[in-house]
Each structure stands twice: as structure tokens, then as C-alpha cells.
Amino acid sequence: QVQLVESGGGLVQAGGSLRLSCAASGSIFSSGSVAWFRQAPGKERELVASLSSGGTSYYTGSVKGRFTISRDKPKTTLFLQMNSLNTEDTAMYYCTYRGSWGQGTQVTVSS
């Protein structure tokens, strides 16, 4: 099973940016889709963005134009570049691949 470790979360002011990383320990994102989800307090976990093995990306409506999902060439690390952050983006962010989930990284956006 793939082990995923997220990093890059933190506290940022509204309008700021963060870049999340998800490292696949002992494996690579060789095939299949990878995705970022988030879960805010009291809310269900929601899909934020996904990236297919062919390079097709999907974004949920609220982050389109602000977030970018990508992976490095060795396919060992997944990224989520988040720009123009707002308080609604405050959540725990998780990456997932082939049924495995990371432990999450907290993103807090202050007004």
C-alpha cells in the first residue's frame, strides 16, 4: 500500500498563497488518478482537484482559476498550488491515490 505524506499547510491571510505537497513514500504515482480532498469542521470531505494519469485535471467549482494540481516528473510528489485563498478554503487537506490517504495538512485562512 502506498504511504502518502502531506505537507505545506499553515496559517495564511486571505488573498495569500500556499503550496501543498504529497510525497508517495516508497512508490510513485505510476498510473491512475491522484486527488486532493479537503474537510472543514462540521462538513463532509469534498474533492478539490484530481489529476488523471494522462494529465487531465479536474477542479471543483469554488477553486477553479485559483488552485492548480500537478506532479513532478519522477511522479513521486503531488502538488496543490493554492492562490487567492479565502476563509472558505480553511480545512484539512488530504491527498489520495489508489485507496490510500495521507494524514492531512491543515490550511487556515484568516480574514
BELGI-V699448 format. One record per residue. RES is the residue in three letters. PHI is phi in degrees with one decimal (* if undefined). OMEGA is omega in whole degrees, 0 to 359 (NA if undefined). NEAR is the number of other ideal C-beta (glycine too) atoms within 8 Angstrom. Layout:
BEGIN
res->RES phi->PHI omega->OMEGA near->NEAR
res->RES phi->PHI omega->OMEGA near->NEAR
END
This chain:
BEGIN
res->GLN phi->* omega->182 near->4
res->VAL phi->-74.8 omega->174 near->10
res->GLN phi->-101.1 omega->183 near->9
res->LEU phi->-116.6 omega->180 near->14
res->VAL phi->-129.2 omega->179 near->9
res->GLU phi->-91.2 omega->175 near->15
res->SER phi->-155.6 omega->175 near->9
res->GLY phi->103.9 omega->179 near->9
res->GLY phi->-71.4 omega->179 near->11
res->GLY phi->164.4 omega->179 near->8
res->LEU phi->-101.8 omega->182 near->5
res->VAL phi->-142.0 omega->177 near->11
res->GLN phi->-78.8 omega->176 near->7
res->ALA phi->-54.8 omega->183 near->9
res->GLY phi->94.3 omega->181 near->6
res->GLY phi->-84.1 omega->184 near->8
res->SER phi->-132.7 omega->172 near->9
res->LEU phi->-143.3 omega->175 near->11
res->ARG phi->-124.3 omega->178 near->9
res->LEU phi->-91.0 omega->176 near->16
res->SER phi->-125.0 omega->177 near->10
res->CYS phi->-137.2 omega->181 near->16
res->ALA phi->-96.1 omega->178 near->9
res->ALA phi->-94.3 omega->184 near->15
res->SER phi->-73.3 omega->176 near->8
res->GLY phi->72.3 omega->182 near->5
res->SER phi->-156.2 omega->175 near->9
res->ILE phi->-133.3 omega->176 near->7
res->PHE phi->-81.9 omega->191 near->13
res->SER phi->-75.6 omega->181 near->7
res->SER phi->-156.2 omega->182 near->4
res->GLY phi->86.1 omega->183 near->8
res->SER phi->-87.0 omega->172 near->8
res->VAL phi->-121.4 omega->185 near->13
res->ALA phi->-153.8 omega->171 near->13
res->TRP phi->-113.8 omega->173 near->16
res->PHE phi->-118.8 omega->173 near->12
res->ARG phi->-143.9 omega->178 near->13
res->GLN phi->-139.9 omega->176 near->11
res->ALA phi->-91.1 omega->180 near->8
res->PRO phi->-55.6 omega->178 near->3
res->GLY phi->78.3 omega->181 near->3
res->LYS phi->-121.2 omega->178 near->8
res->GLU phi->-77.2 omega->176 near->4
res->ARG phi->-67.1 omega->181 near->7
res->GLU phi->-127.8 omega->176 near->9
res->LEU phi->-72.4 omega->178 near->9
res->VAL phi->-99.6 omega->182 near->13
res->ALA phi->-158.2 omega->176 near->15
res->SER phi->-138.7 omega->181 near->11
res->LEU phi->-139.7 omega->181 near->14
res->SER phi->-80.3 omega->179 near->8
res->SER phi->-64.0 omega->179 near->8
res->GLY phi->-86.5 omega->177 near->4
res->GLY phi->97.4 omega->178 near->6
res->THR phi->-81.5 omega->181 near->6
res->SER phi->-108.3 omega->176 near->10
res->TYR phi->-134.0 omega->177 near->8
res->TYR phi->-133.1 omega->173 near->10
res->THR phi->-68.9 omega->190 near->10
res->GLY phi->-54.6 omega->186 near->5
res->SER phi->-70.0 omega->182 near->5
res->VAL phi->-113.3 omega->180 near->12
res->LYS phi->-57.3 omega->180 near->8
res->GLY phi->84.6 omega->181 near->3
res->ARG phi->-115.1 omega->182 near->8
res->PHE phi->-108.1 omega->176 near->12
res->THR phi->-135.7 omega->176 near->9
res->ILE phi->-97.7 omega->180 near->16
res->SER phi->-158.3 omega->174 near->8
res->ARG phi->-139.7 omega->181 near->10
res->ASP phi->-79.0 omega->185 near->8
res->LYS phi->-63.1 omega->177 near->3
res->PRO phi->-67.4 omega->180 near->6
res->LYS phi->60.2 omega->176 near->9
res->THR phi->-107.6 omega->183 near->9
res->THR phi->-137.0 omega->177 near->10
res->LEU phi->-107.0 omega->181 near->15
res->PHE phi->-124.7 omega->169 near->13
res->LEU phi->-137.6 omega->176 near->15
res->GLN phi->-85.4 omega->184 near->10
res->MET phi->-120.5 omega->179 near->13
res->ASN phi->-115.1 omega->178 near->8
res->SER phi->49.5 omega->183 near->6
res->LEU phi->-65.1 omega->175 near->14
res->ASN phi->-131.0 omega->186 near->8
res->THR phi->-62.2 omega->179 near->8
res->GLU phi->-69.5 omega->179 near->6
res->ASP phi->-86.4 omega->179 near->11
res->THR phi->-63.8 omega->183 near->8
res->ALA phi->-177.7 omega->168 near->10
res->MET phi->-87.9 omega->182 near->10
res->TYR phi->-108.3 omega->182 near->16
res->TYR phi->-125.7 omega->169 near->14
res->CYS phi->-104.6 omega->181 near->16
res->THR phi->-144.3 omega->180 near->12
res->TYR phi->-157.7 omega->177 near->14
res->ARG phi->50.8 omega->175 near->5
res->GLY phi->83.9 omega->177 near->5
res->SER phi->-92.1 omega->179 near->10
res->TRP phi->-127.8 omega->172 near->7
res->GLY phi->-81.6 omega->182 near->12
res->GLN phi->-84.2 omega->178 near->7
res->GLY phi->96.4 omega->175 near->9
res->THR phi->-135.4 omega->187 near->12
res->GLN phi->-83.6 omega->173 near->9
res->VAL phi->-117.0 omega->179 near->17
res->THR phi->-124.7 omega->180 near->9
res->VAL phi->-111.6 omega->181 near->15
res->SER phi->-97.4 omega->182 near->8
res->SER phi->-86.4 omega->NA near->5
END
